Amino acid sequence: MTAEINILIHWKGLENDPEVHDHLQTRCLHVASEFPETDHYELSIEPSGRDVKCHGHVNGKQTQLAAHADGLPTPRQVADSVIDKLERELRREHDKRIFSQRRKAQRYPSKRQA
């Protein structure tokens, strides 16, 4: 894992809830442990009418992803939804990198066959 993971959680127009903040930080650290190429997580949580919306960004080595969600009643629900989306996108990108190399290797077999 990278030496330092930056996790920024911005509360725009909402009161900072320490319990939700700690939960989101733990979730980001869990995702970062699974994808060591990532080193920067940023979540922005703000009100949207009666509901709450959230924007999330993940940056790292050869990685720049963004996701958003809205229409959920609590900051924890909407931020969890964004983190789930980012995790799915990271998994998709990670698998694409690994399996494309394997497919390429299978397409062109080694000339050293006996």
Phi, psi and omega in degrees: 000153180297154183298321184222130177252125177265123178236116179245128177236114182260129176252102183260111178077009177233153177283136179294121178259109185301324180294315178293320179302313180296319179299314181293323178295319177296318178297317179295319178296323178296315179296319180296326179290331179280330181237086186293347179285350180268145180219358182218121179238134180221128177236135175240119183245129182209158179287152177218088186068235178275342185258189180233144175236158183215139174242139180227146178225142174232131177233153178179195180295116181057029183221126171213107182232151177221152176207159175212161177209150175207174178088010177254150189283335185238152178300323181296315181296314184290322179290323176298321178298318179294317179296321176299316179297316179296321179296319177297317179295320177297318179298316180298313179295318180298312179295323179297317179296314183291310187285335177292324177293320180293319178296319179297320180293325179286330181292322182245090182294157180295146179281353181269056177257132182270000000 
